[in-house]
């Protein structure tokens, strides 16, 4: 439980680490609750990591990484009126681990949530993100970056639930899949009756780096009110051949050209990490995760 008193400002981020370790551990169920009082401000970084892995994409030689684990993390972000929370979650689990994660947020009047999720590991890794805007003029800004390798399955499900007038939600999820990895994004913007002048945006971009990889994207709208502005869109495709040709025509090898294009693809979203001190770590982790592709 992270309880921020009304009116308090927590200058440094609170770091929460869940370490999945031990051959006899088959399932873990961590739960984190962040409760921000009225007018308060705080930043939280939550990390779910397996033993003998690191946040830069590397793994050790421990046999624990081949054991099947189930990790079910639940995070609740509760923002009272006029509160501000910056939240970052990083998942770096072993290749034999299944994750079923749930992030639920409740946004009060004039409150702002800036959330950023990074998914790197896991054999099957699901993240469900539900954001309920219950107070007038509340704002929810949701970001995620993910990279699937080998035979990973990355599954993202989101709900932007506008229940009050003049609320704003802005979602951007960006990812890449290589080898035979598979990603799925399914998102819903819901504007309930009474939530007039709501403004919602939902965007999902996917890079498919190998013929055996696959990405699905299913954005949805459920609008029950007039006088609102909502938009959604998604892209799924390979590396742009014109960009690749431009780099290769200047003497850059094909594999390096692809790495540079993928790095540029992720730099846009990595620059939006809401906790400044974590930006460099996430940028290096994304770069390391794609660094050996095509080598």
VEXVOTOR-772722 format. One record per residue (C-alpha): residue in one letter; y, x, z. Coordinates in steps of 0.2 Angstrom, whole numbers. Example, Ala and Ser with C-alpha at 12.3 -4.5 7.8 and 13.67 -1.06 7.14 Angstrom:
% residues 2
SITE   r      py      px      pz
SITE   A     -22      62      39
SITE   S      -5      68      36
END
This chain:
% residues 295
SITE   r      py      px      pz
SITE   X       0       0       0
SITE   X      17       7      -5
SITE   X      30      -4       3
SITE   X      48       0      -2
SITE   X      61      -8      10
SITE   X      75     -19       4
SITE   X      89      -9      -2
SITE   X      80       8      -1
SITE   X      80      21     -15
SITE   X      65      33     -15
SITE   X      72      48     -24
SITE   X      55      57     -28
SITE   X      40      49     -36
SITE   X      26      43     -25
SITE   X       9      51     -32
SITE   X      -7      42     -30
SITE   X     -23      51     -35
SITE   X     -40      43     -36
SITE   X     -53      57     -38
SITE   X     -70      51     -44
SITE   X     -83      64     -38
SITE   X    -101      66     -31
SITE   X    -118      63     -39
SITE   X    -121      49     -27
SITE   X    -106      39     -31
SITE   X    -110      25     -44
SITE   X     -95      14     -43
SITE   X     -78      14     -35
SITE   X     -65       1     -33
SITE   X     -48       8     -29
SITE   X     -33      -4     -26
SITE   X     -15       0     -26
SITE   X      -1     -12     -21
SITE   X      17      -7     -24
SITE   X      29     -19     -16
SITE   X      47     -16     -20
SITE   X      60     -25      -8
SITE   X      76     -34     -14
SITE   X      88     -21     -22
SITE   X      76      -6     -20
SITE   X      71       7     -32
SITE   X      56      18     -33
SITE   X      44      28     -45
SITE   X      25      29     -43
SITE   X      13      40     -53
SITE   X      -5      34     -51
SITE   X     -19      46     -58
SITE   X     -38      41     -60
SITE   X     -47      57     -64
SITE   X     -65      63     -63
SITE   X     -71      79     -55
SITE   X     -71      95     -66
SITE   X     -58      87     -78
SITE   X     -40      91     -80
SITE   X     -25      81     -86
SITE   X     -24      92    -102
SITE   X     -40      85    -109
SITE   X     -52      99    -103
SITE   X     -68      97     -95
SITE   X     -79     108     -84
SITE   X     -98     111     -84
SITE   X    -102     100     -70
SITE   X    -117      89     -73
SITE   X    -107      75     -64
SITE   X     -98      72     -80
SITE   X    -115      66     -88
SITE   X    -118      53     -74
SITE   X    -114      35     -77
SITE   X    -100      29     -66
SITE   X     -91      12     -65
SITE   X     -72      13     -60
SITE   X     -63      -3     -57
SITE   X     -45       1     -52
SITE   X     -33     -13     -48
SITE   X     -14     -11     -47
SITE   X      -2     -24     -42
SITE   X      17     -21     -44
SITE   X      27     -34     -35
SITE   X      46     -33     -38
SITE   X      58     -44     -27
SITE   X      75     -48     -34
SITE   X      86     -34     -41
SITE   X      72     -21     -38
SITE   X      68      -7     -50
SITE   X      51       1     -52
SITE   X      46      15     -64
SITE   X      27      16     -64
SITE   X      15      29     -74
SITE   X      -4      28     -74
SITE   X     -15      42     -81
SITE   X     -33      40     -84
SITE   X     -44      55     -87
SITE   X     -62      51     -83
SITE   X     -79      58     -89
SITE   X     -87      53    -105
SITE   X    -101      43     -97
SITE   X     -89      33     -86
SITE   X     -85      15     -88
SITE   X     -68       9     -83
SITE   X     -62      -9     -80
SITE   X     -44      -8     -75
SITE   X     -31     -21     -71
SITE   X     -13     -19     -69
SITE   X      -3     -35     -64
SITE   X      15     -36     -61
SITE   X      27     -49     -55
SITE   X      45     -47     -59
SITE   X      59     -56     -49
SITE   X      77     -60     -54
SITE   X      86     -46     -62
SITE   X      72     -34     -58
SITE   X      66     -21     -70
SITE   X      49     -13     -72
SITE   X      46       2     -83
SITE   X      28       5     -85
SITE   X      18      19     -95
SITE   X      -1      20     -96
SITE   X     -10      35    -104
SITE   X     -29      33    -108
SITE   X     -38      49    -112
SITE   X     -56      48    -105
SITE   X     -70      36    -102
SITE   X     -85      31    -113
SITE   X     -79      13    -112
SITE   X     -61      11    -105
SITE   X     -53      -6    -103
SITE   X     -35      -9     -97
SITE   X     -29     -26     -94
SITE   X     -10     -27     -92
SITE   X      -2     -44     -86
SITE   X      16     -45     -83
SITE   X      24     -61     -76
SITE   X      42     -63     -77
SITE   X      46     -76     -63
SITE   X      64     -73     -60
SITE   X      79     -76     -71
SITE   X      85     -61     -81
SITE   X      70     -50     -76
SITE   X      64     -36     -88
SITE   X      47     -29     -91
SITE   X      46     -13    -102
SITE   X      27      -9    -105
SITE   X      22       7    -114
SITE   X       4      15    -117
SITE   X      -2      30    -127
SITE   X     -21      33    -130
SITE   X     -32      44    -140
SITE   X     -51      41    -143
SITE   X     -63      54    -148
SITE   X     -82      56    -151
SITE   X     -90      38    -148
SITE   X     -77      32    -135
SITE   X     -72      13    -134
SITE   X     -54      10    -128
SITE   X     -50      -8    -125
SITE   X     -32     -15    -121
SITE   X     -28     -32    -117
SITE   X     -10     -38    -113
SITE   X       0     -53    -107
SITE   X      19     -55    -107
SITE   X      21     -71     -97
SITE   X      39     -77     -97
SITE   X      41     -91     -84
SITE   X      60     -90     -81
SITE   X      76     -91     -92
SITE   X      84     -76    -100
SITE   X      69     -64     -96
SITE   X      65     -49    -107
SITE   X      49     -40    -111
SITE   X      46     -25    -123
SITE   X      29     -19    -126
SITE   X      24      -4    -137
SITE   X       6       3    -137
SITE   X       2      18    -148
SITE   X     -14      27    -151
SITE   X     -26      37    -162
SITE   X     -45      37    -165
SITE   X     -55      50    -172
SITE   X     -74      54    -175
SITE   X     -83      38    -172
SITE   X     -71      31    -158
SITE   X     -66      13    -158
SITE   X     -50       5    -151
SITE   X     -46     -13    -148
SITE   X     -29     -21    -144
SITE   X     -27     -39    -140
SITE   X     -10     -45    -134
SITE   X      -2     -62    -130
SITE   X      17     -66    -128
SITE   X      18     -83    -118
SITE   X      35     -92    -116
SITE   X      32    -106    -104
SITE   X      43    -122    -104
SITE   X      60    -119     -95
SITE   X      60    -100    -100
SITE   X      75    -103    -112
SITE   X      84     -88    -120
SITE   X      69     -77    -117
SITE   X      67     -61    -128
SITE   X      50     -54    -131
SITE   X      44     -40    -142
SITE   X      26     -34    -145
SITE   X      21     -19    -155
SITE   X       5      -9    -158
SITE   X       3       6    -169
SITE   X     -14      14    -173
SITE   X     -19      30    -182
SITE   X     -37      31    -189
SITE   X     -40      50    -191
SITE   X     -58      49    -198
SITE   X     -68      37    -209
SITE   X     -81      34    -195
SITE   X     -67      29    -183
SITE   X     -60      11    -181
SITE   X     -45       2    -174
SITE   X     -43     -17    -171
SITE   X     -26     -25    -167
SITE   X     -23     -43    -163
SITE   X      -6     -48    -157
SITE   X      -3     -67    -153
SITE   X      12     -78    -148
SITE   X      11     -94    -138
SITE   X      29    -102    -138
SITE   X      32    -118    -128
SITE   X      51    -117    -128
SITE   X      66    -117    -140
SITE   X      80    -105    -140
SITE   X      70     -90    -138
SITE   X      68     -74    -148
SITE   X      50     -67    -150
SITE   X      42     -54    -162
SITE   X      26     -46    -164
SITE   X      18     -33    -176
SITE   X       5     -20    -178
SITE   X      -1      -6    -190
SITE   X     -18       2    -193
SITE   X     -20      16    -205
SITE   X     -24      34    -209
SITE   X     -11      49    -209
SITE   X       2      46    -222
SITE   X      -3      56    -237
SITE   X      15      59    -243
SITE   X      18      67    -226
SITE   X       3      78    -227
SITE   X       7      83    -245
SITE   X      25      88    -240
SITE   X      18     100    -227
SITE   X       4     107    -237
SITE   X      16     110    -251
SITE   X      26     121    -240
SITE   X      11     132    -236
SITE   X       4     123    -220
SITE   X     -15     121    -220
SITE   X     -22     104    -221
SITE   X     -29     104    -203
SITE   X     -13     110    -195
SITE   X      -3      98    -206
SITE   X     -13      83    -198
SITE   X     -10      90    -181
SITE   X       9      91    -184
SITE   X       9      73    -190
SITE   X      -1      66    -176
SITE   X      10      76    -163
SITE   X      25      68    -171
SITE   X      17      51    -170
SITE   X      15      53    -151
SITE   X      32      61    -148
SITE   X      41      45    -150
SITE   X      32      36    -136
SITE   X      30      51    -125
SITE   X      48      53    -124
SITE   X      49      36    -116
SITE   X      39      41    -100
SITE   X      50      33     -86
SITE   X      47      47     -74
SITE   X      55      62     -81
SITE   X      45      75     -71
SITE   X      29      68     -79
SITE   X      34      69     -97
SITE   X      29      87    -101
SITE   X      12      84     -93
SITE   X       9      69    -104
SITE   X      15      77    -119
SITE   X       3      92    -116
SITE   X     -11      81    -113
SITE   X      -9      71    -129
SITE   X      -7      87    -139
SITE   X     -23      95    -131
SITE   X     -33      79    -134
SITE   X     -29      81    -153
SITE   X     -27     100    -154
SITE   X     -45     103    -160
SITE   X     -46      89    -172
SITE   X     -49      95    -190
SITE   X     -52     113    -184
END
